[in-house]
Amino acid sequence: MDEHKENIHAKDVNVKMSNNTREDEKAKPCSRICPTEESSPPASPSQSNGDFSHPVYKEIALANGHINRMTKDELRVKLSELKLDTRGVKDVMKKRLKSHYKKQKLMQSAAEGGPTDTYYDYICVVDFEATCEEDNPSDFHHEIIEFPMVLISTHTLEIVDSFQEYVKPELNPQLSDFCVKLTGITQKMVDEAEPFPEVLQRAVAWLQERELGTKYKYAILTDGAWDMSKFLNIQCRISRIRYPQFAKKWINIRKSYGNFYKVPRTQTKLSTMLEKLGLKYEGRPHSGLDDSRNIARIALRMLQDGCQLRANERMHAGQLLSVPSSAPVEGAPAPHNPRSKE
């Protein structure tokens, strides 16, 4: 429901936005993870090497200058020669080619003991669906009615697992006709579902079974700030449980996409990001699980193009804040069952 999220007035957020934060918009367990390699949790937060005096960065800069002078046809030919994806607009292809050379240089450098980049082991994409009206009144409380998660591996660059459950709303148990039409979620689906605290417990168990935050380093990723700063924040208040620690930092893919491909905020809607990357939406728009899968496809393409996705937003004392790019790359903490506020 990405477009509908943007139409929700800012005063509905019920969290204070920091002055330096952009107002970006925003159970069917599948097969277990089959890891391709053994890993153990890092003893300390991972960091990218910040010393750009190494000669490898001069080589990367020279390659970037050459790529900047290439035409669209030249870019497509070179990408084809390297057996890389040739889809997308010119700026996307330039970024893809630059990232390829950077990755190659850094891999060579790492083999020689030089600088390299780091990634999370897994990224968990979350895109909630919530109760809504066609014209939401200012005091309307959006309740989560679909809790989907799609897990991607940064090592194999593929979707490896997914989770989905519907949720029974508490304050407004009767869905509006607009909500049913928008999301495809019927009254019967939510009537037969369980309340949010029980669904969240099963989501936590799903994450724990996959050893995220213990054996494997992971991060939450969303399409905008709304899912965590608004929907999850308000839902926890309604359900009288504490906001989960593992969801206090996340990757806002709209910010990451805009910064990586150097495009304005107006070009970071889900449909636009897919189009600019030469992809088409798969599934039913505004289905939480299908939206999550398509967001995951964008994240995978960005990883393939060399983007180091990292947490860039966080919740602190009810405020939505930005995570500075200079901060260490930290994985989300191990998930635990939510605690009651009472």
N, C-alpha and C positions, 0 to 999 in steps of 0.2 A: 504494500500500500504506500509506495514511496511518494507518488505525486500527492496523495491525500494527506500524508504526513506534513508536507510543506504548506498545506492550506490551514493547518491548525495554528491559531494565533499564538504568538510568543507568550502571552500572559497565561496561557493554559499550562505552560511547562512546569510551574510550581517549583522551579529551581532558579537561582539567580545566576545569570551568565556573567562571567568575568569580562571586564572591559576589553581585554586583549584576546578574547576568544571569538572566532568567526561563528556565526549562527548557522552552521551547516545543517541541512535537513537530513535531514534524512530526509500410546507410545508403541512407535514401530521400530525398535532397535534393529539395525541391520547387522551385517557381519562384523566380527571383531577386527581390530587392526592387525594386519600382518606385517610387522616391521621388517624392513629390508636390512637393518643393521642394528647391533646392540649399542645402546648409549646409556649414559648415566647422568643424573641431574648435575648441572654445573655447580662447582663449589662457590662461585661468585658470579654476579651478573655478567653476561657477555657484552663486549664492547667492540665496535669497529675501530680499527686503528686510525687515530686522528692525526698522525704525523704525515703530512702531505709532502714532506721534503724528499721522500724516497724517489729514486729515478723512475720507478714504474709509473708514477703519476704524470711525469713529463711526457712519457710515451703515450699515455692515454689522452692527454691534452692535444698532442699533435694529431692523433687519429681522429679526435673529435672535430678538429679544425678542418680536416680533409672531408669528413662526412658532411659537415655543414655546407660545403660547396657543391655537393652532389645534387643532381636533379632527381625528380621523383622516379623517372625511368631508370636512372643509374642506381638508385637505391633498391628498386625492385629487382634489377638484374643481380646486384651484389648479394642481396638476401637470398635469392634463388640459388646462386652459386654455393652459398654457405648452408643451403638446405634449411633456411629459416622461413618463418611465416611471412608471406608477401602482402597480407591483407592490412587494411588500415589507411588512414590519411598520411600525408607526407611526414608530418611531425612525429607521428607514432612510429613510422618506419625508421626515421632518423634515430629516435630514441632506442629502438630495438637493435639497430646496428651498432650504435655506440655501446650499449650495454653488453652486447656480445663480445666486442673487442676488450672492454673493461674486464669482463669476467675471465676471458682467456688470459689476459695479462696478469690479473690477480691470482689466478690458479697457478700460473707459472711462477709468480713471485712467492706464493705460499710454499710451493715445493722447494724454493730456495731459501725459505726462512723469512720471507718478507711479509708485508701486510696482506690481509685478506678481509672478506666480508663474512658476517655471521647471520644465521637465520634461526627462527623458532623451528622446532621439529614439526609442530602441527599448528594450524590456524583453524579456529572454530567460528564459522559464520553463523550469526544469529539475526533473524529478521522477524520480529513479532508481528502478529496481526492483533488488532484491538477493536473493541466496540467503538462505533462511530455513528454520527448522524450526518445527513447531507449538509446541514448548516449547524456545526457544533456550537451550542451555547457556551458562553465564557466559563460557566461553572460545571461543564460536562467533564466527568471523570472517565478517561479511557481505561478499560480493563482488558488485559491480555486474554485473547480467546484461542490463539494458536501459538505454541512454543516449538519452533523448529530449530535444529542445529545441523549444519553440514560441516564435516571435518575434512580438511585437505592436508596432505603431506607436502612439506616443502622440499623433501628429498626426492620423492617420486613424481612430484608435480601432478597429482591427480586427487580426485575426490575419493576418500577411502571409507567413509561411513556417514550415516545420517540418523537423526532422531526427530520424531514428530509426535506431539500430543495436542489434543484440543483441551480447552480449559473452560470450566463453568464460571461465568461471571456472577458476582455477588450483588453489586449495587443495582445493576440494570440487567437482570437475567433474560429479559426479552430483547432479542436482537431487532434492530430496525430493518425495514425492507431494504434500505440503502446499503446497510452493512452486509446483509446476505448477498445482495447482487454484486457488491464490490469484491468481497473476499471469497465467495462461493461456500462459505461456512454456514450451514443450516442450523435452525433452532434445535433440531434433533441431535446434531453433533455435539453442541455445547450442553444440552440437557443430559446427555449420557456421559459427559466428561466429568472429571473430578475438579475440585477447587484448586486454585493456584499453588498453595503450599505443598499439596501432595504431588502435583506435577513437577514442581521445582525439585522436590526430593528425588524423584526418579531421574530428572535431568542431571542432578548432581551424581547420582549413582552411576549413570551412563558415562559421565566424564571420569569418575574414579575407576571404573572397570577398565578404561583405556589408559590408565596410569598417567593421566595428564597432570602436570604440576608436581609429580613425584619422579617417575622415571623419564618422562618426556617434557620438554619445555614447550609451552603453548601460549597462544594469545587469542582473545576474543576479537572478532571483526564484525563491524556493522556498516550498513549503508546510511551514514549520517549519524547525528548525535541523538536523535529522538528515541531510539530503542532503549538505550540505557538511561539517559538523563531524564526522560519523561516517562515512557511506558513502564519500565521495570521499577523506577523510583516510586511512581504513584501506586503501582500494583502492590509493592511491599508495604506501603502505608495502609492501603485498603485491607490487605491480608494480615496486618499487624505482625509482620516479621521484619527482621533487620535486613538491610540491603546486603546482598552477598559480597564478600570480600573479593572473590575471584572475578567479579564483573565490574570492579571499580576502575579498571583501566581497559581501554580497547583501542583497536585500529579503526578510525573513521576512514573508510576507503575513498570517500569523496575528497577528503583533504589529500590523501596519499596520491590519488589519481591526478588531481589538479596540480600538485607540486611536481610530480614525476614527469608528466607529459607537458607541463607548462601551459595549462589551459585555464580559462576563467571558470568561476564557480557555476556559471550558467550552463556549462558543458559537462557537469558532473552528475546529472540525473542518471538513473539506472539505464534507461532506454538509450540515452545519448552515449554513455560510456560504451555500451555494447556496440552501437553503430560505429563509433569512431575506431573501435578495435576490429571492425569487420566481422562482428558476431551478430547473431540473431537470438532474440529471446526464445527460450525453450520452455514450454509448459503453459500454465494459466497465470496471467498477471494478477498480482495481489494474493496469490496463494503463498503463505509464508514459506513453505518448503520449496516451492518452485522459485520464488524470489531469492531464497537463500542459495539455491543451486546456481542461479544465474550470477549472483554476486560472487560466488566461489569461482565461477568461470572467469570473471574479470580479474579476480585476485591471482588466479593461476597464470593468466596471460601477462599480468604485470610482473610476476615472479620470473616468468620465462623471458621477459624483456629486461630483466636485471634489476627490478625495483626491490629494495630491501624494506619490506613492509614491517612497520614497528608501531607500537602503541603511541598514539598522538593526542588522545583525550582521556580525561579521568574525572571521577566524581570525588569531591572532598567537602565535607561539612555541608552537603546540600548544594554545592556549587559545581557547575560544569566548567572545567579548566582544561587548558591545553598542556600537553606534555612537551617540553622543549626538545628540539632535535639533539641537543647536547647531552641529554640525560642518558644514562646507561640503558642498554637494551635488556629489559627484565621480562621474564615470563610471568604469566598470571600465577597466583598462588594455587596450591592444591585445593580443589573445591570441597566444601563441607556442607552438611545439612543446615538449612536456615534456622536461626534462633528466633523465638518469639520475643516481641517487645514487652510483653506483659511479665 
